[in-house]
Amino acid sequence: MWNRPIVGFKVDKEDIEYWNNGMMHGVKDETGNLVGKISNTTRGIYLRSCRAVWNECVSLGYLTNQEYPFSNIQKKKLVSIPVGESRKHCYLTVEQMTELYRVFVEKRYPDIWKSGYAERAHYSLGLFLVQYLCNGFNLADAGELTYSQYYFDTGRKAFKFKRVKTTNRTEGGSEVIIPIIEPLQRILDEIAAEPVLNGFVFPKILQGATLKADKRKRISQENSNVQDRIIKICQEVLHWEVRPSGTWCRHSYGTNLAHARVEQRYISESMGHSTNHSITDRYIAQYPLETQFEYNSKLLDLEPKITEEDINSMTEEQKTAMLLKLLTKK
């Protein structure tokens, strides 16, 4: 595509515009075929990377007296970086996640599946639910998750870790605490490794890889496995038409807690979003573990629904027991 060679740092707005137009519209090759046209999402990724490099070069003094090439203000007639498509629709409701959890618990898989596939699908479904119940973290985080001293200090009631994605992006990284609610523990009992201090919780993900490239390869393969098997479970077990991926777990976590009217600050902090805390905040627990258990318990709906007919058929002892249970919850 490129026939405008760049020498050193002699690059200007026109060069960036030429490259952007090639990505946006494509160019004709020697045979007259249109090539090089890419999606707006990918083009946006490339242009944001280019903008980051441009800004760094300016700060280091390598680009001087050059017009800044990027702006989304139309009248400036500069290179506009497209906004990625909204993913607000890419989530599963509490009811859907609860149904997937029940499939896991009941091991409700078709008998016609080939030998061994049901076991692999069961493991992948467990990982998918773990991503959802572990504050929407991704498989890179799951692969690096360990049974830290904090896990044992809390009586095996919570994990603490720093998100892989933001470890080097913010001062101190983005620390996340995950309350191990009962359904999460149920899944861990089946697919996680035995708790050992500093041992990996899900060693099957990285399979002993230590180099960054090897880790990335293993995580990519596991993501692909999980997505393929979850789609198959949705289609062949639950007869749903949705095709969720691992990223849906993070969207589902944030969306479902928001719909449950959990305060936005908790959602943001629990997902490891970078925030500007004062020094005092570092020493004060903003959300006690009891509160975290209360909030994360809203991610599934495992309580049986009680109808008016059920109440009318109850004995006085059963009604009293139900009221006492409700009072205890409060």
C-alpha positions in Angstrom: 0.0 0.0 0.0 2.7 2.4 0.9 4.6 4.4 -1.7 5.5 7.5 0.4 8.7 6.5 2.3 9.3 8.2 5.7 12.9 9.2 6.4 13.8 9.7 10.1 11.2 11.9 11.7 10.1 13.7 8.6 6.5 12.9 8.9 3.5 15.3 8.8 -0.2 15.5 8.8 -0.5 14.7 5.1 1.4 11.4 5.6 -1.0 10.3 8.4 -4.0 11.3 6.3 -2.7 9.3 3.3 -2.2 6.2 5.6 -5.7 6.7 7.2 -7.4 7.0 3.8 -5.7 3.8 2.7 -7.0 1.9 5.7 -10.5 3.5 5.3 -11.0 3.0 1.6 -8.4 0.6 0.5 -6.2 0.9 -2.6 -6.1 -0.9 -5.9 -3.2 -3.4 -6.5 -1.5 -4.1 -9.8 -4.4 -6.3 -11.0 -7.0 -3.7 -10.1 -8.3 -5.4 -7.0 -9.2 -3.3 -4.0 -6.9 -4.3 -1.0 -6.0 -2.9 2.4 -9.5 -1.8 3.6 -10.0 -2.6 7.3 -12.7 -2.2 9.8 -13.2 1.1 11.7 -12.5 -0.7 15.0 -9.0 -1.9 13.8 -8.3 1.4 12.1 -9.1 3.1 15.4 -6.6 0.8 17.3 -3.8 1.6 14.8 -4.5 5.4 14.8 -4.6 5.5 18.7 -1.2 3.7 18.7 0.1 6.2 16.2 -1.2 9.1 18.3 0.6 7.7 21.4 3.9 7.4 19.4 3.4 10.9 18.0 2.8 12.4 21.4 5.9 10.6 22.8 8.1 11.9 19.9 6.9 15.4 20.5 7.6 15.2 24.3 11.2 14.0 23.5 11.8 16.7 20.9 11.9 14.5 17.8 9.0 16.1 16.1 9.3 19.9 16.0 7.3 22.5 14.1 4.8 20.0 13.0 1.0 20.5 13.0 -0.7 18.1 15.4 -2.5 15.7 13.0 -5.4 14.3 15.2 -8.7 15.8 16.1 -12.3 14.5 16.0 -13.6 18.1 15.6 -14.8 18.1 12.0 -14.2 21.7 11.2 -10.5 21.4 12.0 -10.1 18.9 9.1 -7.6 16.7 10.9 -7.3 13.0 11.1 -10.4 11.7 13.0 -10.0 8.5 15.1 -13.1 6.4 15.0 -14.8 5.4 18.2 -15.1 1.6 18.7 -18.6 0.0 18.6 -20.6 0.0 21.8 -20.6 -3.3 23.6 -23.5 -2.5 26.0 -25.6 -5.3 24.5 -22.8 -7.9 25.1 -23.8 -9.3 28.4 -25.9 -12.1 30.0 -28.5 -11.3 32.6 -28.5 -12.5 36.2 -31.1 -15.1 35.2 -29.0 -16.3 32.3 -25.9 -16.6 34.4 -27.8 -18.4 37.1 -29.1 -20.9 34.5 -25.5 -21.5 33.3 -24.4 -22.0 36.9 -27.2 -24.6 37.3 -26.0 -26.4 34.2 -22.5 -26.5 35.8 -23.8 -27.8 39.1 -26.1 -30.4 37.6 -23.6 -31.3 34.8 -26.5 -31.1 32.4 -24.6 -32.1 29.2 -25.9 -34.1 26.2 -25.2 -37.8 26.2 -24.4 -37.6 22.4 -21.3 -35.5 23.0 -18.0 -37.3 22.2 -16.1 -39.0 25.1 -14.2 -36.5 27.1 -15.9 -33.4 25.5 -18.4 -33.0 28.4 -15.5 -32.9 30.9 -13.7 -30.3 28.9 -16.9 -28.3 28.4 -17.6 -28.5 32.2 -14.1 -27.1 32.9 -14.6 -24.2 30.4 -18.0 -23.4 31.8 -16.5 -23.3 35.2 -13.8 -20.8 34.0 -16.5 -18.7 32.3 -18.5 -18.5 35.5 -15.3 -17.8 37.5 -14.5 -14.8 35.2 -18.0 -13.5 36.0 -18.0 -14.1 39.7 -14.4 -12.9 40.1 -15.3 -9.3 39.5 -15.2 -9.7 35.7 -11.5 -10.4 35.4 -10.0 -12.0 32.3 -8.2 -15.3 31.7 -4.8 -13.5 31.9 -5.7 -12.6 35.5 -7.1 -16.1 36.1 -3.9 -17.6 34.9 -1.8 -15.5 37.2 -4.1 -15.8 40.2 -2.4 -17.4 43.3 -3.4 -18.5 46.7 -1.6 -15.6 48.3 -1.1 -15.0 52.0 -4.2 -12.7 51.9 -6.3 -15.7 50.9 -5.2 -17.6 54.0 -5.4 -14.5 56.3 -9.1 -14.1 55.4 -9.8 -17.7 56.3 -9.9 -18.6 52.5 -12.8 -16.1 52.0 -11.2 -13.8 49.4 -8.6 -13.4 46.7 -6.4 -10.3 46.2 -4.4 -9.6 43.1 -3.3 -6.9 40.6 -4.9 -6.9 37.2 -2.4 -8.0 34.5 -3.7 -5.3 32.1 -3.0 -2.4 34.3 -0.1 -3.6 36.4 2.4 -1.4 34.6 -0.1 1.3 33.6 -0.9 2.9 37.0 1.2 3.5 40.1 1.0 0.4 42.3 -1.2 -1.3 39.7 -5.0 -1.9 40.1 -5.5 -4.0 43.2 -8.7 -6.1 43.3 -10.3 -8.0 46.1 -12.6 -10.8 45.2 -15.1 -12.2 47.8 -15.4 -16.0 47.5 -19.2 -16.3 47.7 -20.7 -19.7 48.0 -21.3 -20.4 44.3 -17.8 -19.4 43.5 -16.4 -21.7 46.1 -18.6 -24.5 44.6 -16.9 -24.0 41.2 -13.4 -23.8 42.8 -13.9 -27.1 44.5 -14.4 -28.7 41.1 -11.9 -27.0 38.8 -9.3 -25.2 40.9 -6.0 -26.6 42.2 -5.7 -27.5 45.9 -4.8 -24.4 48.0 -1.1 -24.1 48.5 0.6 -20.8 49.6 1.6 -18.9 46.4 0.5 -21.7 44.2 -1.6 -21.0 41.1 -5.3 -21.4 41.4 -5.8 -22.4 37.8 -2.4 -23.9 36.7 -4.0 -25.5 33.6 -4.3 -22.1 31.9 -0.6 -21.3 31.6 0.6 -24.9 31.9 3.9 -23.8 33.4 4.7 -21.1 30.8 6.9 -18.3 32.1 7.8 -16.3 29.0 5.4 -13.5 28.0 5.0 -14.8 24.5 4.3 -18.4 25.7 1.8 -17.0 28.3 0.0 -15.0 25.6 -0.3 -18.1 23.4 -1.7 -20.3 26.2 -4.2 -17.6 27.3 -5.3 -17.1 23.7 -5.9 -20.8 23.2 -7.8 -21.1 26.5 -10.0 -18.1 25.5 -10.8 -19.8 22.2 -11.6 -23.0 24.0 -13.9 -21.3 26.5 -15.8 -19.3 23.9 -16.3 -22.3 21.6 -17.6 -24.5 24.4 -19.8 -21.9 26.0 -21.5 -21.2 22.7 -22.1 -24.9 22.2 -23.6 -25.1 25.7 -25.8 -22.1 25.0 -27.0 -23.6 21.7 -27.3 -27.3 22.5 -28.1 -27.4 26.2 -30.1 -24.1 26.8 -31.2 -23.5 23.2 -30.2 -19.9 23.3 -29.1 -17.9 20.2 -26.5 -15.7 21.9 -22.8 -16.3 21.3 -21.0 -15.0 24.3 -17.2 -14.7 24.7 -15.0 -14.2 27.8 -15.3 -10.4 27.5 -19.1 -10.8 28.1 -18.3 -11.8 31.7 -16.8 -8.4 32.5 -19.7 -6.6 30.9 -22.2 -8.9 32.6 -20.5 -8.3 36.0 -20.7 -4.5 35.7 -24.1 -4.3 34.1 -25.8 -6.7 36.4 -24.5 -5.0 39.6 -25.5 -1.6 38.1 -29.0 -3.0 37.5 -29.1 -4.3 41.1 -28.5 -0.7 42.2 -25.1 -1.4 43.7 -23.2 1.9 44.1 -21.0 2.8 41.1 -17.9 3.3 43.1 -17.9 -0.3 44.3 -18.4 -1.5 40.8 -15.5 0.6 39.5 -13.1 -0.4 42.4 -14.1 -4.1 42.3 -13.3 -4.2 38.5 -9.9 -2.7 39.1 -10.5 0.6 37.2 -7.7 3.0 37.9 -8.7 5.7 40.3 -7.0 8.6 42.1 -7.0 7.7 45.8 -5.6 9.9 48.6 -2.9 8.4 50.9 -5.6 8.0 53.5 -7.6 5.7 51.2 -4.8 3.3 51.1 -5.2 2.5 54.8 -9.0 2.5 55.0 -11.0 -0.4 53.8 -13.7 1.3 51.7 -15.8 -1.9 51.4 -15.6 -4.4 54.3 -15.5 -8.0 53.1 -19.1 -8.5 54.5 -20.3 -5.7 52.1 -18.4 -7.3 49.2 -20.1 -10.6 49.9 -23.5 -8.8 50.0 -22.9 -7.1 46.7 -21.4 -10.0 44.8 -24.2 -12.3 45.9 -26.5 -10.3 43.6 -24.7 -11.8 40.6 -26.7 -15.0 40.8 -30.3 -15.6 41.8 -30.4 -19.0 43.6 -33.2 -18.3 46.1 -36.4 -20.2 45.2 -39.3 -17.9 44.2 -42.2 -18.0 46.8 -45.7 -17.5 45.5 -48.8 -16.5 47.3 -50.1 -20.0 46.8 -46.9 -21.3 48.6 -47.5 -19.1 51.5 -51.2 -20.1 51.9 -50.1 -23.7 52.0 -47.5 -23.2 54.7 -47.9 -24.2 58.3 -47.5 -21.6 61.0 -44.1 -23.1 61.8 -42.9 -22.7 58.2 -44.2 -19.1 58.1 -42.3 -18.3 61.2 -39.1 -19.9 59.9 -39.4 -17.9 56.7 -39.8 -14.6 58.6 -36.9 -15.4 60.8 -34.8 -16.1 57.7 -35.8 -12.7 56.2 -34.9 -10.9 59.4 -31.6 -12.6 59.5 -30.7 -11.4 56.0 -31.4 -7.8 56.9 
